[in-house]
Amino acid sequence: MILTPIVHGWRVGHHAADKRRLLIKLIPSTETVDAWTHMVTLLATRDATVAAEPFIADLGASFDPYCTKVATQVWPAQTQGGYSMQLGIVYCEVNRSTGIGEVVHVKVTKSEKTDALYVWQYARKIPGLVLAQDDESFTVEDLRSLVEALRDHRPCILGDSQHSCPKGIESPGKLAPTA
């Protein structure tokens, strides 16, 4: 289960779930999934074969066909509540289809016990800019707050005291049950 509050002014733009995967895309209330300036993507996958560490580099490599130039920044791996955790940023200088740069902040956590993989992404479009520090409207404090928020998000597992859910949470947003 992924716990993420929907902030005022945002809405669910896309939601898909099956036996192995849950995908949610959050966008500003006035935007669409096809025409967005900011997007939060949440992904939970069962039986993931990829580890947390290479996921962000692989994500960056997947941008290559769509961007004029791609750069990936990854912080040292950490452990959080029994999960391996990786934070990073993928920069797309110019998306060839939109003509606009994109920055994607990513957190990946992986359970070695269950092979569950959880991904949080915050993407934003930045006309003419690649690096976050080049965008005057996006301050160092904004980046620090974002990284701290990504770091603090965590999976919770109902009935597991080591990965407990907050009180009052029963089962929203969980993966579809296995057959």
N, C-alpha and C positions, 0 to 999 in steps of 0.2 A: 504494500500500500504506500502511496506517496501522499504526504500531507503538505498541501500548499494552499494558503488562503487566496481567494481571488480579491485583489485590491479594487477599491472603488474606481470606476472609470475603465475597468477591464472586463472582458467577457470570454467565454469559451468560444473560440472560432472553429475548432475542429476537435472531435473526440472519436476514437476508434479503439475497440478492444476485441480480443479473441482469447483463445486458451493460453497463448504464449506471450501476448504483448498488450500493453496499454499505452496509448499515445494521446496526449492532450496538448492543444495549442491555444494559448491565451493571447489575446490581442487587445489593443485599446478599443473601447466600445464603439468608436466611430469608424473603425477600419475593418478590412476584410483580410482573410488569410492570403488572398492573392495580391492585395495592395496594403501593405503594412509598413510602419516605420519602426515599431518595436514589437517583439514577439517573445513570449516565454514558452518553451517546449518542454514537456515532461514525458519521459519514456521509461517504462518498466518492462523488462524482458525476462522471461523464465529461461532456464537452461542456456544461458549465454555462453558462447565459446570464446569470446574475447575478454581479456583482462582490462581492468580500469586504466592501467598505465598507457598502453598503446592506443586506446580508443580516441583520444583527442588528436593525436598525430594522424590516425586513420581518417578522422573527420576532416582535418585540414586537407589531406590528400584528396578527399572526395570533392573538394571545392575547385581543384585544379582546372577541370574542363570549363568551369563557369566563370572563373575570375581571371583578370589580367595578371595578377600576382597574388600569391597566398603566403602568409607567414603564420607560424604557430608558436605560441609561447606556453610552456608547461611548467608548473611549479613542482617541487619535489613531492613524491607520493607520501601520504599519511594514512594512519588508521583511525577510523571513527566508529566507535560502537561495534567493533568486530568486523567492520567492512574496510576493504582497501579503498582509498579515496584519492582522486586526482582532480586538480583544478587547472584550468588553462584558458587561453584565448586564441581564437582563430580570426585572422584578419584577411579580408578579401578586398584588395585595392579597388577594383571596379568589377561589379557583377556585369558580365557581358549582356545579359538580357534587360537589365534595368538602367545600366550606366551609372549606378550608385555604389559606393563602397559599403561594406558590411563588417561589423565586428560581432563575434559570437563568444560570449563568456560561457564556460562550460564547467560543470561539476559531474564527475562520474564516480559512482560507488558500486562495489561488486562484493557480493557475499561468496566467500569461498565454500561455505557450507552448503548453500542451496543453488549456487550458480545464477542467482538473480542479479541483474544489472539494472541500475537506476541512473538516469541521465537527466540533468536539469540544464537547459540552455536559455540564455537571455541574449537575443539578437537585436541589433539596432542598425538602421541604415544611416550612413553619414555621407551626404553628397560631397565628393571631392576629397575626402579624408580617409586615411587608413588607420592610423594609430589613435587610441583613445586620448592620449595626452595632447593630440593636435586639435581636439574638439573643445573649444573654450567653454561651451555650455555643459560639458561633462568634466566635473572637477575631480581632483585626486580624492576628495572626501566621498564623492559619488562612487568611484571605483572601489574604495575601501569598504563602503557600505554594501555594495553589490557582492564583493568577494566574501564578506562576513556573512551575508544572507545565504549565499550559496553554500558556504562551509557549514552553516547551522542547519540547513535542511537535511533531513535524514529519513531513511525508510523506517517504518514501524511495522511490527508484526503482531497481530492480535494473538494473545495467549503466550507470547514469548517475553519473559521478564527482562532479558538482556536488551531487547529491541522494542520496549513497550510503547504503546500509543498513548497520547494524552487522554485524560478522563473524558468520557462522553463520546469518544470516537468508537463507532461500531464497525462499519465496513464500507464507507464511501470511497470510490476511486480504486477499488481493489481489482486485481486481474480476474477475468472471468474464470469460474471454476473449471478444473480439469474434468474430462469425461471419464 
